[in-house]
Amino acid sequence: MFGGDGSFRTLGRWETAVVLFTNQVGLGILSLPNALRILGIVPGVIAIIGIGLLSTYTAYELLQYWRAHPHVLNLVDMAKVLGGRPLQIVVGVSFVLNFALTCASAGVTLSIALNTISEHAACTVLWIGLVMLVCWALCLPRTFKFVAKVGIPSTVSIVAAVLITTIGLGVTGPQGQPPGWEPEIVVAGNPTFRQGLSACLNIAYAYAGNSGFVSVFTEMRDPSRDFVPALTILQLASISLYVVIAIAIYCLAGDLVTSPALGSASVTVAKVAYGIALPALLATGVVFAHCAIKYMYVVALQAQHATHEATRNTRRSWATWVGCASAFWIVAFVLCNAIPAFSSILDVSSALFIAWFTFGISAVFYFDRLRTRKTWSRWDKGLLIPLNAVIICIALFMNGAGMWVAVVGLQEVFSQPGVEGPFTCADNSLF
């Protein structure tokens, strides 16, 4: 409907690696230095590398399931193969809500940026409303041709902002440092259960790109041959970048590191860094929103038996598109104001959706693929069956304990003087 035949499959392994990198490297990198502060350098680095390797394996399992069902176009189609119409509906709704939380995370970060740059010149609800309105307007064009062109500039923008923060910390030190202050570096931290799990949830958010990998398969010339090399390039680059940036900022800011990390630098440097990051944050919201709106649009037209109007400029097609875009950004606006703290919204997103879209559902696909085999290999019996069972348990644990961690952390934010719960006017750059 929005694609075409094989002539539209244009991505080789290097192009795919670039697409995967721009899809994955974004908001999550801003939480990693604070994760090292909580866990300590050694456990923190182990967690960044370990979670990255785990997401690499689960991405490979997505490819294996796609090889068995090459007609699928996205993760929702895979769910239909796995569990029929009921699971398709559940995963479809979750797919949209996952993107809504991603866009809400971008919105929260944008409001923090605007509060920092303007020195809290307006109510946080107003900043969030302004951001949501701009994103909604940018999502109104249905073709949205520049979506495919903003990936690389967006990633360059967020990496440049992080590098500016790192350099600023090296020159002027962190914001709020007392006289004679020296960074205190913890090799192995002693976090509480809640602090440790929250840090790991924030790290998991940095590897949230898996949900879009299936859609990339449909754009590749030869996914079976090129995806694994592209995935390897992606993870080597992203894990290395994550480790280097996390260590550099934490070692320079010490116990004064913040989340998002751009606020760790002096006021002037933080304003510059957030200004540089604005295009990346805006692009993150718009690109993911457009993907969700397009999915909603197709489903809505199917319900109206009007899929033939999908690419036509009719009143019904435009009303459906605008309605889907409006509904999506209203949900994102409510989520932004309900969870206005950066770490908390990452925790909620990881616990609710990334737990499954990045990890758990791939393990379920493995067992479904295993069910159709006539024989099991030694790898299956000795390693892969236990590994995938553990991955499902991890996803369930992230769901349960992770949501408890997110809710308790959010309650602490709301208990701060002047915050007074959701839809707060308080400066969320200080949370």
Number of C-alpha atoms within 10 A of each C-alpha: 8 8 10 10 7 11 9 12 17 13 21 17 20 16 14 26 23 18 19 23 22 21 23 24 25 24 23 20 26 28 25 32 32 29 30 33 28 24 25 20 23 14 16 28 21 13 19 23 20 13 21 20 17 17 21 21 16 23 23 18 21 23 20 17 19 21 14 10 13 14 11 20 16 17 23 22 19 24 21 18 16 16 12 12 13 11 17 19 15 13 22 21 14 17 18 19 19 22 24 26 27 23 30 31 29 28 30 29 29 25 27 28 28 24 22 23 18 11 14 19 12 14 17 24 21 14 22 25 20 15 20 26 16 12 23 22 13 18 25 18 13 18 12 13 9 9 16 10 9 18 22 15 14 23 24 19 22 25 22 15 25 24 17 20 27 27 17 23 24 16 12 12 22 29 19 12 15 8 6 5 10 13 16 14 18 18 13 15 17 11 14 11 10 16 16 17 21 29 25 24 28 28 30 27 28 26 29 24 20 24 26 18 23 22 14 18 25 23 20 21 19 15 24 14 12 19 26 17 15 21 23 14 18 23 21 14 14 21 21 14 14 23 20 13 21 27 22 18 29 29 22 24 28 23 19 19 25 27 22 22 24 30 25 28 30 19 17 12 23 26 22 18 27 27 18 19 26 20 18 27 25 21 22 26 27 24 23 20 27 24 16 22 27 19 16 22 23 21 14 18 18 13 10 11 10 13 17 11 15 21 13 11 10 11 10 15 22 19 11 19 24 20 16 21 24 19 15 22 23 17 15 26 25 16 21 29 21 16 26 33 24 25 25 24 27 28 29 26 28 32 28 21 25 28 25 25 24 27 29 23 23 26 26 18 22 19 14 15 15 14 11 8 9 6 9 11 9 9 9 14 10 10 10 16 17 11 14 24 15 14 22 19 14 16 24 17 14 27 20 13 16 25 20 17 23 24 17 14 20 22 13 11 20 19 12 12 8 11 16 13 19 17 20 19 18 21 22 22 23 12 17
